[in-house]
Amino acid sequence: MLRRLVVMLAVITVVTCALGATTTARAEVTLKIGTLAPKESPWGKVFTVWQKGFKERTGGAAEIQFFFNGTQGDEAAMVGKIRTGQLDGAAVTAIGLGQIYKQVLILQVPGLFSSWEKLDAARTKLKPTIDAEFEKAGFKNLGEGDVGVVHIMSKGFPVRVPADLKKRGTCYFQGDPIVPTLFSLIGEVTPRAVQIPEVTGNLTSGAVNVVISPSLAAEQLQWSPQLTHINTLTSSYAIGALVFSSAKVKSLPADVQTALQETGAITGKALTNSIRAADKAAYERLAVGNPKANPPVPPRMTPYSPTEAEKAEWNKLANETKNKLKGNPFDASLMAQVEAAGK
């Protein structure tokens, strides 16, 4: 995994240098970008190389400054700061994207996709609509940067079927209409609305003992050490993107605009490949271990693989959730397009 990530980082540097450096003299431009990711995370490593490649591409005339670890607030706060000009851009998950255009969250409805390839097909179909709606809202999507395959993780007990979530310390991220809808259909579930940086404290206090998250995010945000069980069933696929103020991009000199958009697209592709691979490796650490090692390495959590009957219960809940969300808050025709494209 580390070798693959190093290769991806090297590709960004090579390509940005190959595109050529701008030598026109001008005042220095610093683009401020927020992210929840730690600097030493797989996301942070890619972003660090983007910083270097972008500065080289512009001949030092422009640079990117990252604010890591959520120092600019949660994703809603970062999107708000882009609107007010306090930030120029941010790396956000679907929660942040939904603050710009709520229909993007359709891509995270459980049960819609059976693989990343199916999601990619649906997102490609939706991209012209997303880009147009982002532009109306004053934003530009420079490139995707996904988060990982979502699983249900718990503290002190396994979650085998939906009913196991009743009267548990569940949570959902503020701005997400999907998970609270799913919980409402189970009944006897009162989830706590949290911001992503608040999860660790809630796990420590015991207020939360169920987290629905990709494996890599659970590791990097330090949730996994407090969680004991993981359901191996895929709940959904967590997406993300690099978003910028369209007004800020348009205000840049033409060559800097080009450098930003081209290096941003390269970074998005690198993130797509490296983060998906890193998330898969994180899942194996949490749920599989390394049984072929000598001595064998056990998984860091106790995995539970649902039976066919239990899978049917989860599929039924996913379909009910989709149907309840269809029309409110999600556009029914748009959801139908996404479903068709992802089959």
C-alpha positions as CSV (number, residue, x, y, z in Angstrom):
1,M,0.0,0.0,0.0
2,L,2.7,2.4,1.0
3,R,4.6,1.7,-2.3
4,R,1.5,2.4,-4.3
5,L,0.9,5.7,-2.5
6,V,4.5,6.8,-3.1
7,V,4.1,6.0,-6.8
8,M,0.9,8.1,-7.0
9,L,2.6,11.0,-5.2
10,A,5.5,10.8,-7.6
11,V,3.2,10.9,-10.6
12,I,1.6,14.2,-9.4
13,T,5.1,15.8,-9.2
14,V,6.3,14.5,-12.5
15,V,3.1,15.5,-14.4
16,T,3.0,19.0,-12.9
17,C,6.6,19.6,-13.7
18,A,6.0,18.2,-17.2
19,L,3.2,20.7,-17.8
20,G,5.7,23.4,-17.5
21,A,6.4,26.3,-15.1
22,T,5.0,29.8,-15.5
23,T,7.8,32.5,-15.3
24,T,5.7,35.6,-15.6
25,A,6.4,37.9,-12.7
26,R,3.5,38.9,-10.5
27,A,2.6,39.4,-6.9
28,E,2.4,36.1,-5.0
29,V,-1.0,34.5,-4.6
30,T,-1.7,32.2,-1.7
31,L,-4.8,30.0,-1.9
32,K,-6.1,28.9,1.5
33,I,-7.7,25.4,1.7
34,G,-9.3,23.7,4.7
35,T,-9.5,20.0,5.4
36,L,-10.4,17.7,8.3
37,A,-7.6,15.3,7.4
38,P,-4.4,15.1,9.4
39,K,-1.3,16.2,7.6
40,E,0.3,12.8,8.0
41,S,-2.8,10.9,6.7
42,P,-3.0,9.5,3.1
43,W,-5.0,12.6,2.2
44,G,-2.5,14.9,3.7
45,K,0.4,13.3,1.9
46,V,-1.3,13.8,-1.5
47,F,-2.1,17.4,-0.6
48,T,1.5,18.1,0.4
49,V,2.7,17.0,-3.0
50,W,-0.1,19.1,-4.7
51,Q,1.3,22.1,-2.8
52,K,4.8,21.5,-4.2
53,G,3.6,20.7,-7.7
54,F,1.3,23.7,-7.9
55,K,4.1,26.1,-6.7
56,E,6.5,24.6,-9.2
57,R,4.0,24.9,-12.0
58,T,3.5,28.6,-11.3
59,G,7.2,29.3,-11.0
60,G,6.6,30.4,-7.3
61,A,4.1,33.0,-8.3
62,A,1.3,31.2,-6.5
63,E,1.0,28.6,-3.7
64,I,-1.4,26.6,-1.7
65,Q,-1.7,26.8,2.0
66,F,-3.5,23.9,3.7
67,F,-5.2,24.1,7.1
68,F,-5.2,20.5,8.4
69,N,-7.0,18.7,11.2
70,G,-10.2,20.7,11.0
71,T,-8.6,23.9,12.3
72,Q,-11.0,25.9,10.1
73,G,-14.0,24.2,11.7
74,D,-16.2,21.3,10.5
75,E,-17.3,21.0,6.9
76,A,-20.3,23.2,7.1
77,A,-18.1,25.9,8.7
78,M,-15.5,25.5,5.9
79,V,-18.1,25.8,3.2
80,G,-19.4,28.9,4.9
81,K,-15.9,30.4,5.0
82,I,-15.5,29.8,1.3
83,R,-18.7,31.8,0.8
84,T,-17.4,34.7,2.8
85,G,-13.9,34.6,1.3
86,Q,-12.1,33.4,4.5
87,L,-11.1,30.3,2.7
88,D,-10.6,29.8,-1.0
89,G,-11.3,26.1,-1.0
90,A,-11.7,22.9,1.0
91,A,-11.4,19.1,0.7
92,V,-14.8,17.9,1.9
93,T,-16.8,14.7,2.2
94,A,-20.5,14.4,1.1
95,I,-21.5,16.3,4.1
96,G,-19.7,19.4,2.8
97,L,-20.8,18.8,-0.7
98,G,-24.4,18.6,0.5
99,Q,-24.1,22.1,2.0
100,I,-23.5,23.3,-1.6
101,Y,-26.0,21.1,-3.5
102,K,-28.0,18.7,-1.4
103,Q,-28.8,16.3,-4.3
104,V,-25.2,15.2,-4.4
105,L,-26.0,13.1,-1.3
106,I,-28.1,10.8,-3.5
107,L,-24.8,9.1,-4.3
108,Q,-24.6,7.9,-0.6
109,V,-28.0,6.4,-0.3
110,P,-27.5,2.8,1.0
111,G,-28.1,0.0,-1.4
112,L,-27.8,2.0,-4.6
113,F,-24.3,0.7,-5.7
114,S,-22.6,-2.7,-5.5
115,S,-19.1,-1.3,-6.3
116,W,-17.0,1.8,-6.7
117,E,-17.3,1.3,-10.5
118,K,-21.1,1.5,-10.3
119,L,-20.8,4.7,-8.2
120,D,-18.4,6.1,-10.7
121,A,-20.8,5.5,-13.6
122,A,-23.6,7.2,-11.7
123,R,-21.4,10.2,-10.7
124,T,-20.3,10.6,-14.3
125,K,-23.9,10.7,-15.3
126,L,-24.7,13.3,-12.7
127,K,-21.6,15.4,-13.1
128,P,-23.0,18.0,-15.6
129,T,-25.8,18.7,-13.2
130,I,-23.6,18.8,-10.2
131,D,-21.1,21.2,-11.9
132,A,-23.9,23.5,-13.0
133,E,-25.5,23.6,-9.6
134,F,-22.2,24.2,-7.9
135,E,-21.5,27.1,-10.3
136,K,-24.9,28.6,-9.4
137,A,-24.0,28.4,-5.7
138,G,-20.6,30.0,-6.4
139,F,-18.4,26.9,-6.2
140,K,-16.2,24.9,-8.6
141,N,-15.4,21.2,-8.2
142,L,-11.7,20.7,-9.1
143,G,-11.7,16.9,-8.6
144,E,-13.1,14.0,-6.6
145,G,-11.4,12.7,-3.5
146,D,-13.4,9.8,-2.0
147,V,-13.4,8.6,1.6
148,G,-14.0,4.9,1.5
149,V,-16.4,1.9,1.9
150,V,-18.8,2.5,4.7
151,H,-19.3,-0.1,7.5
152,I,-21.2,-0.2,10.8
153,M,-18.8,-0.3,13.7
154,S,-19.7,-0.6,17.4
155,K,-18.3,-0.5,20.9
156,G,-18.9,-3.5,23.2
157,F,-21.4,-5.4,21.0
158,P,-21.9,-6.7,17.5
159,V,-24.5,-5.2,15.1
160,R,-25.9,-8.2,13.3
161,V,-29.3,-6.9,12.2
162,P,-31.0,-3.5,12.2
163,A,-32.8,-4.2,15.4
164,D,-29.4,-4.4,17.2
165,L,-29.3,-0.6,16.8
166,K,-32.3,0.0,19.0
167,K,-31.7,1.9,22.2
168,R,-28.0,2.2,21.4
169,G,-25.8,5.3,21.3
170,T,-26.0,6.1,17.6
171,C,-25.0,9.3,15.9
172,Y,-25.2,11.0,12.5
173,F,-23.3,13.9,11.0
174,Q,-25.0,17.2,10.9
175,G,-26.4,17.9,7.5
176,D,-26.9,14.3,6.6
177,P,-30.6,13.4,5.9
178,I,-29.9,9.7,5.1
179,V,-28.7,8.1,8.3
180,P,-31.4,9.7,10.6
181,T,-34.0,8.5,8.0
182,L,-32.6,5.0,8.2
183,F,-32.7,5.1,12.0
184,S,-36.3,6.3,12.0
185,L,-37.4,3.3,10.0
186,I,-35.8,0.9,12.6
187,G,-37.6,2.6,15.5
188,E,-36.5,3.0,19.1
189,V,-33.3,4.7,17.8
190,T,-32.6,8.3,18.9
191,P,-29.4,9.3,17.1
192,R,-27.2,12.2,18.3
193,A,-26.4,14.8,15.7
194,V,-22.6,15.4,15.8
195,Q,-19.9,17.2,13.9
196,I,-17.1,15.0,12.7
197,P,-14.5,16.3,15.2
198,E,-16.9,15.6,18.1
199,V,-17.1,11.8,17.5
200,T,-14.0,11.0,19.5
201,G,-15.2,12.7,22.7
202,N,-18.6,11.1,22.4
203,L,-17.1,7.7,22.1
204,T,-14.9,8.3,25.1
205,S,-17.8,9.5,27.2
206,G,-20.0,6.6,26.1
207,A,-22.7,8.9,24.6
208,V,-22.0,7.2,21.3
209,N,-21.2,3.5,20.8
210,V,-22.1,3.0,17.1
211,V,-20.3,4.8,14.2
212,I,-21.1,4.4,10.5
213,S,-17.9,5.1,8.7
214,P,-15.2,4.0,6.2
215,S,-12.4,2.1,7.8
216,L,-9.7,4.5,6.8
217,A,-11.6,7.5,8.3
218,A,-12.1,5.5,11.5
219,E,-8.4,4.9,11.8
220,Q,-7.2,8.4,10.8
221,L,-9.6,10.2,13.0
222,Q,-8.7,7.9,16.0
223,W,-12.2,6.3,16.3
224,S,-11.2,2.7,15.7
225,P,-9.2,2.2,18.9
226,Q,-12.4,2.8,20.8
227,L,-14.5,0.5,18.7
228,T,-14.6,-3.3,19.1
229,H,-16.9,-4.8,16.4
230,I,-17.4,-4.2,12.6
231,N,-20.1,-5.5,10.3
232,T,-18.5,-6.7,7.1
233,L,-21.6,-5.7,5.0
234,T,-21.0,-2.6,2.8
235,S,-23.5,0.1,3.8
236,S,-22.6,2.7,1.1
237,Y,-19.7,4.4,-0.5
238,A,-18.5,7.7,1.0
239,I,-17.6,10.3,-1.5
240,G,-15.7,13.6,-1.4
241,A,-14.3,16.4,-3.6
242,L,-12.0,19.4,-3.8
243,V,-14.2,22.5,-4.0
244,F,-13.2,26.1,-4.6
245,S,-14.8,29.5,-4.7
246,S,-15.6,30.0,-8.4
247,A,-15.2,33.7,-7.9
248,K,-11.7,33.2,-6.5
249,V,-10.8,30.9,-9.4
250,K,-12.0,33.4,-12.0
251,S,-10.1,36.2,-10.3
252,L,-6.8,34.5,-10.8
253,P,-4.5,35.2,-13.7
254,A,-5.3,32.9,-16.6
255,D,-2.2,30.8,-16.3
256,V,-2.7,30.3,-12.5
257,Q,-6.3,29.3,-13.2
258,T,-5.1,26.7,-15.6
259,A,-2.4,25.4,-13.3
260,L,-4.9,25.2,-10.4
261,Q,-7.5,23.3,-12.4
262,E,-5.1,20.9,-14.1
263,T,-3.1,20.1,-10.9
264,G,-6.4,19.9,-9.0
265,A,-7.7,17.3,-11.5
266,I,-4.5,15.3,-11.2
267,T,-4.8,15.4,-7.4
268,G,-8.4,14.2,-7.5
269,K,-7.3,11.2,-9.6
270,A,-4.5,10.5,-7.2
271,L,-6.8,10.7,-4.3
272,T,-9.3,8.4,-5.9
273,N,-6.8,5.7,-6.4
274,S,-4.7,6.0,-3.3
275,I,-7.6,6.6,-0.8
276,R,-9.6,3.6,-2.1
277,A,-6.5,1.4,-1.8
278,A,-5.7,2.8,1.6
279,D,-9.3,2.3,2.8
280,K,-9.2,-1.3,1.6
281,A,-6.0,-1.9,3.5
282,A,-7.5,-0.2,6.6
283,Y,-10.6,-2.5,6.4
284,E,-8.3,-5.6,6.2
285,R,-6.5,-4.4,9.4
286,L,-9.7,-3.9,11.2
287,A,-11.8,-6.8,10.0
288,V,-9.4,-9.4,8.5
289,G,-5.9,-9.2,10.0
290,N,-3.2,-11.2,8.4
291,P,-3.9,-14.9,8.9
292,K,-1.0,-15.9,6.7
293,A,1.6,-14.1,8.8
294,N,3.8,-16.0,11.1
295,P,2.5,-15.7,13.7
296,P,-0.9,-14.8,12.3
297,V,-2.0,-11.2,12.9
298,P,-5.6,-11.0,14.2
299,P,-8.0,-8.3,13.1
300,R,-8.2,-5.2,15.3
301,M,-11.9,-5.6,15.7
302,T,-14.3,-8.5,15.9
303,P,-15.8,-8.9,12.5
304,Y,-19.4,-10.1,11.9
305,S,-20.5,-11.3,8.5
306,P,-24.3,-11.4,8.2
307,T,-26.1,-14.5,7.1
308,E,-28.3,-14.4,3.9
309,A,-31.4,-13.9,6.0
310,E,-29.7,-11.0,7.9
311,K,-28.5,-9.5,4.6
312,A,-32.1,-9.5,3.4
313,E,-33.1,-7.5,6.5
314,W,-30.5,-4.9,5.7
315,N,-31.5,-4.8,2.0
316,K,-35.1,-4.3,3.0
317,L,-34.1,-1.4,5.3
318,A,-32.0,0.2,2.5
319,N,-34.9,0.0,0.0
320,E,-37.3,1.5,2.6
321,T,-34.8,4.3,3.2
322,K,-34.4,5.0,-0.5
323,N,-38.1,5.1,-1.0
324,K,-38.7,7.5,1.9
325,L,-36.0,9.9,0.7
326,K,-37.3,9.8,-2.9
327,G,-39.1,13.1,-3.4
328,N,-38.0,14.6,-0.1
329,P,-35.4,15.7,0.2
330,F,-34.1,14.1,-3.0
331,D,-35.5,14.8,-6.5
332,A,-37.2,11.6,-7.6
333,S,-36.3,11.9,-11.3
334,L,-32.6,12.6,-10.4
335,M,-32.5,9.5,-8.1
336,A,-34.0,7.4,-10.9
337,Q,-31.2,8.6,-13.2
338,V,-28.6,7.7,-10.6
339,E,-30.2,4.3,-10.0
340,A,-30.3,3.5,-13.7
341,A,-26.7,4.7,-14.3
342,G,-25.4,2.6,-11.4
343,K,-27.0,-0.7,-12.4
